[in-house]
Amino acid sequence: MERIDPDTFSSLQPEWSLWHFSAERGGLMRRTLVFADFAQAFGFMAQVAVMAEKRNHHPEWFNVYSRVEITLTTHDVQGLSQRDLDLARYIDAVVAGRPQVVSP
């Protein structure tokens, strides 16, 4: 597994327009979602948690009521890796199936 160089973040941005990239901590990506209510937010987190466990790659996240803040980074490479991009794609697909979600 290789670390993605933070200098390449700008080239990734068009595909990942809903994610914010940062060189912080060697490289990470963040996205904030707002759901209709707590049950929807928690359901989303549970769905992603099942896949994250299968992939043995877990997001850092924070939840208050209907808001979920997600940070993806790979601790093993001290920055962003392909595992983060793959999990972000899965998260985006889950969100796409939930039209009531907004990205503030």
C-alpha positions in Angstrom: 0.0 0.0 0.0 1.4 3.3 -1.0 0.7 6.8 0.3 -0.7 9.3 -2.2 1.5 12.4 -2.4 -0.4 15.5 -1.1 0.8 17.4 -4.2 -1.5 15.3 -6.3 -4.6 16.3 -4.4 -5.5 19.1 -6.9 -5.5 16.5 -9.7 -7.9 14.3 -7.7 -10.3 17.2 -6.9 -12.5 17.0 -10.1 -13.6 13.4 -9.3 -13.9 14.2 -5.6 -15.6 17.6 -5.6 -17.7 16.7 -2.5 -14.6 15.9 -0.5 -12.1 18.3 1.0 -8.5 17.3 0.7 -5.8 18.4 3.2 -2.1 17.8 3.6 -2.7 17.7 7.3 -1.4 14.5 9.0 0.4 13.5 5.8 -2.9 13.6 3.8 -6.5 13.2 4.4 -10.0 13.7 2.9 -13.1 15.0 4.6 -16.8 15.2 3.9 -19.7 16.4 5.9 -23.2 15.1 5.4 -26.6 16.2 6.9 -29.4 13.7 7.0 -33.1 14.2 7.7 -32.7 13.0 11.3 -30.6 11.0 13.7 -32.0 7.6 12.6 -31.0 8.3 9.0 -27.5 9.4 10.0 -27.0 6.4 12.3 -28.4 4.1 9.6 -25.9 5.5 7.1 -23.0 5.0 9.6 -24.1 1.4 10.3 -24.1 0.6 6.6 -20.7 2.1 6.1 -19.4 0.4 9.2 -20.2 -3.0 7.9 -18.2 -2.4 4.7 -15.4 -0.7 6.6 -15.1 -3.8 8.8 -15.0 -6.1 5.8 -12.2 -4.0 4.2 -10.4 -3.6 7.6 -10.3 0.1 6.9 -12.2 2.4 9.2 -13.2 6.0 8.9 -12.8 8.6 11.6 -16.2 10.2 12.1 -18.1 12.4 14.3 -21.9 12.5 14.6 -24.3 15.0 16.2 -27.9 14.4 15.6 -28.3 14.5 11.8 -24.8 15.6 10.9 -22.0 13.2 10.1 -18.4 14.4 9.6 -16.1 11.8 7.9 -12.3 11.9 7.8 -10.4 9.3 5.7 -6.7 8.7 6.1 -4.5 5.6 6.3 -2.5 5.4 9.5 -0.3 2.6 8.1 1.2 5.0 5.5 0.7 8.2 7.5 -1.5 9.8 4.9 -4.0 9.2 2.1 -4.0 5.8 0.2 -6.0 4.0 -2.4 -7.9 2.4 0.5 -9.3 5.8 1.4 -10.4 6.6 -2.2 -12.1 3.2 -2.4 -14.0 3.7 0.9 -14.9 7.3 -0.3 -16.4 5.8 -3.5 -18.4 3.4 -1.4 -19.6 6.2 0.9 -20.6 8.3 -2.2 -22.6 5.4 -3.6 -24.4 4.9 -0.3 -25.2 8.7 -0.2 -26.4 8.7 -3.8 -29.1 6.2 -2.8 -30.4 8.6 -0.1 -31.8 11.7 -1.8 -32.5 13.4 1.5 -28.8 13.9 2.3 -27.2 17.2 1.8 -23.6 18.2 1.8 -23.3 21.6 3.5 
